[in-house]
Amino acid sequence: MLTLTYRYRIYPNAQQETVMLEWLETCRRVYNYAVRERSYWMNSRKCDVNACSLQSEYIIPADTPYPDYYKQKKALTEAKKSSPQMKAVYSQVLQDVIGRVDSAFAFMKQRGYGFPRFKKFGQFKSFLFPQMSNEAIQGNQIKLPKIGQVTINLHRPIPEGFKLKTARIVRKASGWYVMLALQLDVQIPDIPPHGRAIGIDVGLEYFLSTSDGEQVSRPRFFNKLHRKLELLQRRLKNKLKGSNNRRKLNQKIGRVHEQIAKCRRDFHLKLAHKLCDQAGMIFVEDLDFRIMAKGMLGKHTLDAALGQFVNQVLPWVCWKRDVYYGKVNANGTSQECPDCGALVRKDLSVRTHSCPECGSVKPRDVASSQVIAKRGLVAVGQTVNEIACGGEGAGVAMPSYHPLKQELLGVI
């Protein structure tokens, strides 16, 4: 099953925008109530048996069951009878809010930490219509349940044969957007290893270094607009909470942050396409960038968005361009000589690789990327090793696109 998500700009009128804002606020309150109900039940089961709190205790009967997804979803029906605001919202939209709460608690249980937070006013940014059909889009209009016909900018057509499954309405600083989930019942085979291989080492001194010796400097997306953000946020502290001036200033700050994010993603996409032009296989390190983001250089790590590039943008572009994408073990890639395989220990302050065994001298990041490329070739098999060593089929092979990919390549 192939699933694509297309984002389009929508232009609701004043009345529709008012309704959508009211829906977001109602969804926020339902979300907070569901989180609070679960947290109260948990707190009532973990208090000390020999002492009570001096402030308050959660008194919930012992036979009260845990408010799971199905119980909270069923309670929505009774709550709508006494709440006109909830009754005005499309029923499946509120059910999806309960699903988001359930997913948040399941993720917390999986990780072992990270209790779901309450949403402040204005922090709930989207709601979902989980059942849509292709007939909902007619010309430049999309029909949303209980909202009506909304103007949509179909800047790229929906591919033929795909079925419209869901529509998520998203509010951003620049306006309203709809995220359409499209599905097609087809199986696209995995991309086989082929062509020339390159290894990529990402970092902060250079955004990335390739096994070919190319090094790309790290752009400072946040630094370019840091001064503008600082001036806007300095003015924000003098604005009265809840006032129109504070709301307008928050919109300006949001637009600056959105501009930074768009510049960053544009750089990632262009760089990923450039890498795919050079090779048929791309190998990267299997790293946990969340650990890097918690260190002393966390601000610069988040600004570069290394995780977004390695885990989201590059795999997507490789899939679209029929380039094999793989991850290798990251342990010791900078401590190994790419030419002779000797162990050359060095700390982070040493930026040049110098091997005492074979005399190889090259930048540290380039040497690391060459080790990554070799590990990737070993992982995919001997046939690829023969190709990499100059045998039959060496060089950048032109991939044979899947017919569906060939059709979609112009619109994805």
Backbone torsions as a table, in degrees:
resi	resn	phi	psi	omega
1	MET	NA	119.4	179.3
2	LEU	-95.3	126.8	-179.6
3	THR	-122.9	128.4	176.6
4	LEU	-122.6	151.1	176.5
5	THR	-122.4	119.5	179.0
6	TYR	-109.1	137.8	179.1
7	ARG	-110.2	131.3	179.5
8	TYR	-129.9	150.8	174.8
9	ARG	-84.6	135.5	176.3
10	ILE	-119.9	156.1	-175.4
11	TYR	-129.9	81.3	177.7
12	PRO	-71.5	151.7	175.6
13	ASN	-77.5	179.5	-174.6
14	ALA	-61.0	-41.3	-179.0
15	GLN	-67.6	-43.3	179.2
16	GLN	-65.3	-38.6	179.2
17	GLU	-64.7	-38.1	177.1
18	THR	-62.3	-42.7	178.9
19	VAL	-63.5	-43.7	-178.1
20	MET	-66.0	-37.0	176.3
21	LEU	-66.3	-39.9	177.0
22	GLU	-65.0	-38.0	178.1
23	TRP	-63.7	-43.0	179.3
24	LEU	-60.3	-41.6	179.8
25	GLU	-67.7	-39.5	177.3
26	THR	-65.0	-41.8	177.7
27	CYS	-62.8	-36.8	178.3
28	ARG	-63.6	-43.0	-179.2
29	ARG	-67.7	-39.1	177.2
30	VAL	-65.0	-40.7	178.4
31	TYR	-61.0	-48.5	-179.1
32	ASN	-64.0	-39.2	179.6
33	TYR	-64.3	-42.0	-179.5
34	ALA	-65.9	-39.7	177.8
35	VAL	-65.9	-43.4	-179.5
36	ARG	-64.6	-40.7	179.9
37	GLU	-61.0	-42.6	179.3
38	ARG	-70.0	-40.4	-178.6
39	SER	-66.3	-38.6	177.2
40	TYR	-62.7	-43.1	179.9
41	TRP	-62.3	-41.6	179.7
42	MET	-66.9	-42.4	-179.2
43	ASN	-65.5	-32.0	179.8
44	SER	-71.6	-16.4	-178.8
45	ARG	-100.5	-3.2	-175.8
46	LYS	-124.4	13.3	178.2
47	CYS	-76.5	159.5	-179.6
48	ASP	-65.2	141.4	-178.0
49	VAL	-81.8	-16.7	-176.9
50	ASN	-108.4	2.9	-178.4
51	ALA	-155.8	150.1	177.4
52	CYS	-112.3	155.8	178.6
53	SER	-68.3	146.9	177.9
54	LEU	-75.5	-16.8	-177.2
55	GLN	-98.7	-59.2	-176.7
56	SER	-161.0	161.4	175.2
57	GLU	-134.5	149.7	178.1
58	TYR	-89.4	109.4	-176.7
59	ILE	-99.8	100.5	178.7
60	ILE	-128.9	129.7	-177.8
61	PRO	-53.7	147.5	-175.6
62	ALA	-66.0	-27.7	-177.9
63	ASP	-89.3	4.3	178.4
64	THR	-71.2	123.4	-178.3
65	PRO	-73.3	162.1	178.8
66	TYR	-66.7	130.4	-179.7
67	PRO	-74.2	81.3	-178.3
68	ASP	-82.0	-170.9	-175.0
69	TYR	-58.7	-46.2	-174.3
70	TYR	-71.2	-37.9	179.9
71	LYS	-68.6	-42.1	178.7
72	GLN	-68.9	-34.8	177.9
73	LYS	-67.1	-38.6	178.3
74	LYS	-69.0	-31.9	-179.1
75	ALA	-69.5	-17.7	178.9
76	LEU	-61.9	-35.1	-178.7
77	THR	-62.0	-44.3	179.0
78	GLU	-70.1	-36.6	-177.8
79	ALA	-67.1	-30.7	-179.2
80	LYS	-67.0	-26.1	-178.5
81	LYS	-67.2	-26.9	-177.8
82	SER	-110.5	2.7	-177.6
83	SER	-129.8	105.5	177.5
84	PRO	-63.5	-31.6	179.5
85	GLN	-64.5	-42.1	178.9
86	MET	-70.9	-34.1	179.4
87	LYS	-67.4	-27.4	-179.5
88	ALA	-74.3	-19.9	-178.0
89	VAL	-86.3	142.5	177.0
90	TYR	-58.0	134.3	-169.5
91	SER	-59.6	-42.8	-176.7
92	GLN	-69.2	-22.6	176.8
93	VAL	-66.6	-44.8	178.8
94	LEU	-68.6	-34.6	177.4
95	GLN	-63.7	-36.0	177.4
96	ASP	-67.1	-32.2	177.1
97	VAL	-62.0	-43.0	176.4
98	ILE	-62.6	-36.4	177.0
99	GLY	-63.8	-36.2	177.5
100	ARG	-66.4	-38.9	177.0
101	VAL	-63.9	-44.7	-179.3
102	ASP	-63.2	-39.6	178.3
103	SER	-65.7	-37.5	179.5
104	ALA	-64.8	-41.7	178.9
105	PHE	-71.1	-34.8	177.1
106	ALA	-66.2	-38.1	178.1
107	PHE	-67.5	-37.9	177.0
108	MET	-63.5	-41.2	179.7
109	LYS	-66.4	-36.4	179.6
110	GLN	-67.5	-42.2	-178.4
111	ARG	-81.8	-31.0	-177.0
112	GLY	92.2	3.9	178.2
113	TYR	-160.4	174.0	177.2
114	GLY	88.0	63.2	179.3
115	PHE	-63.9	135.2	-178.5
116	PRO	-55.9	136.7	-177.5
117	ARG	-90.8	156.0	172.8
118	PHE	-77.2	147.5	-179.8
119	LYS	-92.2	125.7	175.5
120	LYS	-78.0	171.5	179.9
121	PHE	-60.6	126.3	179.1
122	GLY	88.8	-2.6	-178.2
123	GLN	-88.8	-14.6	177.3
124	PHE	-86.3	112.6	-166.6
125	LYS	-106.9	-9.0	-173.9
126	SER	-152.6	159.1	170.3
127	PHE	-144.0	157.8	-169.0
128	LEU	-120.5	137.5	166.4
129	PHE	-100.9	104.8	-171.5
130	PRO	-77.3	-9.2	179.6
131	GLN	-132.6	114.2	178.2
132	MET	-134.8	162.9	177.8
133	SER	-131.5	163.1	-178.8
134	ASN	-65.2	-23.5	179.2
135	GLU	-70.5	-10.8	-179.9
136	ALA	-67.6	-23.2	-179.2
137	ILE	-104.2	118.0	177.7
138	GLN	-130.6	109.4	-178.3
139	GLY	66.5	-123.6	178.7
140	ASN	-105.3	29.8	179.1
141	GLN	-127.7	143.8	172.5
142	ILE	-123.8	132.1	-177.8
143	LYS	-93.5	117.2	178.7
144	LEU	-106.5	132.9	-178.3
145	PRO	-55.9	132.2	177.2
146	LYS	66.8	-0.2	177.3
147	ILE	-111.2	-39.4	177.3
148	GLY	105.7	-164.7	-178.9
149	GLN	-76.3	125.3	-180.0
150	VAL	-121.7	135.2	179.0
151	THR	-67.9	132.9	-178.5
152	ILE	-128.5	141.4	178.3
153	ASN	-95.1	93.6	179.9
154	LEU	-81.1	76.4	-176.1
155	HIS	-71.4	-16.6	171.9
156	ARG	-140.4	139.4	-174.8
157	PRO	-72.1	154.2	174.6
158	ILE	-75.5	127.5	-177.1
159	PRO	-58.2	145.0	-178.3
160	GLU	-68.0	136.8	178.6
161	GLY	96.2	-16.6	-179.7
162	PHE	-81.2	144.6	178.3
163	LYS	-105.9	136.4	177.6
164	LEU	-80.3	120.3	-175.1
165	LYS	-103.7	-53.0	-176.9
166	THR	-135.4	162.5	176.0
167	ALA	-139.7	121.4	177.8
168	ARG	-108.4	124.4	177.7
169	ILE	-91.0	124.6	-174.9
170	VAL	-121.4	132.8	175.6
171	ARG	-102.8	122.6	177.4
172	LYS	-121.5	173.7	-179.9
173	ALA	-64.9	-28.9	-178.2
174	SER	-87.0	-8.6	179.3
175	GLY	145.4	-159.1	-177.0
176	TRP	-104.7	142.0	179.3
177	TYR	-134.2	156.9	174.1
178	VAL	-124.5	131.7	178.2
179	MET	-104.7	110.9	-177.2
180	LEU	-97.1	124.2	175.7
181	ALA	-93.3	119.5	-176.9
182	LEU	-113.3	138.1	-178.8
183	GLN	-128.4	146.8	175.9
184	LEU	-139.5	130.2	-178.0
185	ASP	-80.1	85.2	-179.6
186	VAL	-151.6	148.4	178.3
187	GLN	-110.3	116.8	176.7
188	ILE	-98.8	123.3	-177.4
189	PRO	-64.1	153.2	177.1
190	ASP	-64.5	153.1	-178.3
191	ILE	-77.1	122.6	179.0
192	PRO	-79.1	154.5	174.8
193	PRO	-63.3	131.6	-179.2
194	HIS	-159.2	159.1	172.0
195	GLY	71.5	-158.2	-174.9
196	ARG	-85.1	143.0	-177.3
197	ALA	-109.3	142.7	172.2
198	ILE	-131.6	146.0	173.6
199	GLY	-105.3	148.7	-176.0
200	ILE	-127.2	129.4	174.3
201	ASP	-117.4	120.4	-178.4
202	VAL	-99.7	153.8	-179.3
203	GLY	-170.5	-166.7	-177.2
204	LEU	-105.9	-31.5	175.7
205	GLU	-65.0	-47.3	168.7
206	TYR	-122.3	140.4	-179.7
207	PHE	-58.7	-45.6	173.2
208	LEU	-154.1	154.7	174.1
209	SER	-128.9	136.6	-178.2
210	THR	-104.2	163.5	179.2
211	SER	-69.2	-11.5	175.4
212	ASP	-83.8	-3.1	-179.9
213	GLY	96.1	0.7	179.3
214	GLU	-81.2	135.3	178.1
215	GLN	-127.0	129.0	-177.3
216	VAL	-106.9	123.8	179.9
217	SER	-66.4	151.0	-179.6
218	ARG	-84.4	116.6	176.7
219	PRO	-73.1	145.0	178.6
220	ARG	-99.9	86.4	-177.2
221	PHE	-67.0	-44.9	-175.7
222	PHE	-71.4	-36.9	-176.1
223	ASN	-63.1	-30.5	-176.9
224	LYS	-66.2	-32.4	-177.8
225	LEU	-115.5	15.4	-178.2
226	HIS	-64.8	-42.0	-178.4
227	ARG	-64.7	-39.9	178.8
228	LYS	-65.0	-42.3	177.5
229	LEU	-63.5	-40.1	-178.6
230	GLU	-62.0	-41.7	-179.8
231	LEU	-68.1	-41.1	-179.6
232	LEU	-66.9	-42.4	-178.3
233	GLN	-72.4	-25.5	175.6
234	ARG	-68.5	-36.3	177.7
235	ARG	-72.1	-25.9	-174.4
236	LEU	-66.3	-32.8	-175.4
237	LYS	-68.8	-17.3	179.8
238	ASN	-93.1	-3.6	-178.6
239	LYS	-87.7	143.2	179.9
240	LEU	-72.8	132.8	-179.7
241	LYS	-63.8	133.4	-179.2
242	GLY	88.7	-5.4	-178.1
243	SER	-82.5	161.1	179.3
244	ASN	-67.5	-34.8	179.0
245	ASN	-64.3	-39.4	177.4
246	ARG	-66.1	-39.7	179.0
247	ARG	-63.7	-43.5	179.2
248	LYS	-64.5	-38.6	179.8
249	LEU	-69.0	-36.2	176.0
250	ASN	-64.1	-35.0	176.8
251	GLN	-66.0	-38.7	177.5
252	LYS	-64.0	-43.0	178.6
253	ILE	-63.8	-41.0	178.4
254	GLY	-63.1	-38.0	179.2
255	ARG	-66.5	-34.7	177.9
256	VAL	-67.2	-44.7	177.8
257	HIS	-62.4	-37.8	178.8
258	GLU	-67.0	-37.2	176.9
259	GLN	-63.4	-40.7	177.6
260	ILE	-62.0	-44.7	-178.8
261	ALA	-64.3	-38.5	179.8
262	LYS	-67.9	-40.8	177.6
263	CYS	-62.7	-40.9	-179.7
264	ARG	-64.9	-45.3	-178.9
265	ARG	-68.5	-35.7	177.5
266	ASP	-62.4	-42.4	177.7
267	PHE	-62.7	-43.0	-179.5
268	HIS	-62.5	-43.6	-177.8
269	LEU	-66.7	-43.6	-179.9
270	LYS	-65.3	-39.8	179.3
271	LEU	-67.4	-39.1	179.1
272	ALA	-64.1	-41.5	177.9
273	HIS	-65.8	-37.4	178.0
274	LYS	-63.2	-40.8	178.2
275	LEU	-66.6	-38.9	179.8
276	CYS	-68.1	-24.7	176.1
277	ASP	-68.9	-20.7	-171.7
278	GLN	-97.6	-14.7	-170.8
279	ALA	-152.2	165.3	173.6
280	GLY	-103.3	-12.2	177.3
281	MET	-138.5	136.9	177.9
282	ILE	-128.2	129.2	179.5
283	PHE	-120.6	138.7	178.9
284	VAL	-132.1	167.6	176.7
285	GLU	-79.1	146.4	176.2
286	ASP	-89.6	90.0	-175.0
287	LEU	-114.6	154.9	172.9
288	ASP	-103.1	99.3	-174.2
289	PHE	-74.1	-12.0	177.1
290	ARG	-66.2	-31.1	178.1
291	ILE	-69.2	-41.0	178.3
292	MET	-63.2	-34.9	-176.8
293	ALA	-71.3	-15.2	-179.7
294	LYS	-94.0	-2.5	-176.6
295	GLY	-86.5	-167.1	-178.1
296	MET	-65.0	-30.0	-179.7
297	LEU	-101.0	29.1	-177.0
298	GLY	-61.5	-38.1	-179.2
299	LYS	-63.0	-42.3	-180.0
300	HIS	-71.9	-33.5	177.7
301	THR	-65.1	-43.1	178.4
302	LEU	-68.9	-34.0	178.5
303	ASP	-66.3	-40.5	178.7
304	ALA	-72.9	-25.3	179.9
305	ALA	55.0	54.0	-179.2
306	LEU	-63.1	-38.7	179.3
307	GLY	-64.8	-39.4	178.4
308	GLN	-62.7	-40.3	-178.8
309	PHE	-70.0	-46.8	-173.5
310	VAL	-76.2	-37.1	-172.1
311	ASN	-99.2	-16.2	-176.8
312	GLN	-123.1	-59.9	-171.5
313	VAL	-69.8	-51.9	-176.7
314	LEU	-62.9	-44.8	176.3
315	PRO	-60.5	-37.1	-179.3
316	TRP	-67.1	-45.3	179.8
317	VAL	-66.8	-38.6	177.1
318	CYS	-62.0	-42.1	177.7
319	TRP	-63.0	-42.1	-178.2
320	LYS	-68.2	-34.7	-177.3
321	ARG	-94.3	6.5	-178.2
322	ASP	57.7	46.2	174.6
323	VAL	-110.3	131.8	-179.5
324	TYR	-69.8	131.6	-179.0
325	TYR	-122.5	128.9	-179.3
326	GLY	-144.2	155.7	177.1
327	LYS	-114.0	146.1	-179.2
328	VAL	-124.2	165.3	178.4
329	ASN	-63.7	130.4	-174.7
330	ALA	-88.9	-6.0	-175.0
331	ASN	-69.3	121.0	171.6
332	GLY	75.6	16.9	-179.7
333	THR	-67.1	-29.1	179.7
334	SER	-90.1	-4.8	-178.4
335	GLN	-105.6	7.4	-176.4
336	GLU	-118.6	140.5	178.2
337	CYS	-80.3	127.6	-178.4
338	PRO	-73.3	-18.2	-175.9
339	ASP	-91.3	-42.9	-176.8
340	CYS	-117.9	-9.0	178.4
341	GLY	80.7	8.1	-179.5
342	ALA	-72.0	154.4	178.1
343	LEU	-85.6	116.6	-179.1
344	VAL	-121.0	99.4	-176.5
345	ARG	-78.5	137.4	177.4
346	LYS	-157.9	146.5	178.0
347	ASP	-90.4	-178.7	-174.2
348	LEU	-66.5	-22.9	-179.0
349	SER	-72.5	-20.0	179.3
350	VAL	-88.2	113.8	-174.7
351	ARG	-103.7	3.6	179.2
352	THR	-124.1	132.0	177.1
353	HIS	-87.7	123.8	178.6
354	SER	-133.7	111.1	-175.2
355	CYS	-92.3	122.2	178.0
356	PRO	-73.6	-15.2	-177.5
357	GLU	-82.6	-51.1	-176.3
358	CYS	-110.1	-5.7	178.6
359	GLY	79.0	13.7	-179.9
360	SER	-70.9	131.1	179.0
361	VAL	-130.3	123.6	-179.9
362	LYS	-163.7	164.1	177.1
363	PRO	-56.6	143.7	-176.2
364	ARG	-57.4	-45.3	-176.3
365	ASP	-68.5	-35.5	178.1
366	VAL	-66.5	-42.2	177.6
367	ALA	-62.0	-40.3	178.9
368	SER	-64.0	-41.2	179.5
369	SER	-66.0	-33.2	177.2
370	GLN	-68.8	-36.0	175.0
371	VAL	-64.8	-40.2	178.5
372	ILE	-61.7	-43.1	179.3
373	ALA	-62.4	-42.5	179.7
374	LYS	-65.1	-41.5	178.7
375	ARG	-64.5	-36.9	178.4
376	GLY	-65.9	-40.7	178.9
377	LEU	-65.5	-38.4	177.2
378	VAL	-64.9	-36.5	-176.3
379	ALA	-68.7	-32.5	-175.7
380	VAL	-91.4	-9.4	171.6
381	GLY	120.6	169.0	-174.6
382	GLN	-68.5	-32.6	-178.2
383	THR	-59.7	-41.0	179.1
384	VAL	-69.5	-32.8	176.9
385	ASN	-61.0	-40.2	178.7
386	GLU	-65.0	-38.8	177.7
387	ILE	-64.2	-43.2	-177.9
388	ALA	-66.7	-26.5	-178.0
389	CYS	-86.8	5.6	174.7
390	GLY	100.6	14.8	179.0
391	GLY	-77.1	-160.5	-178.5
392	GLU	-64.3	130.8	-179.6
393	GLY	89.4	9.1	-179.9
394	ALA	-67.4	156.4	-179.0
395	GLY	99.5	-174.2	-178.9
396	VAL	-84.0	108.2	179.5
397	ALA	-82.3	138.3	176.5
398	MET	-74.2	116.0	-176.4
399	PRO	-69.4	146.6	175.6
400	SER	-92.6	107.0	-174.9
401	TYR	-68.3	144.8	169.8
402	HIS	-61.3	141.4	-177.6
403	PRO	-53.4	-38.7	179.8
404	LEU	-67.6	-39.1	177.7
405	LYS	-64.2	-39.0	178.0
406	GLN	-60.4	-38.7	179.6
407	GLU	-70.7	-36.1	-175.5
408	LEU	-85.0	-16.6	-169.5
409	LEU	-58.8	-29.5	-178.7
410	GLY	-81.9	-13.6	-175.2
411	VAL	-119.0	-12.7	179.3
412	ILE	-71.2	NA	NA
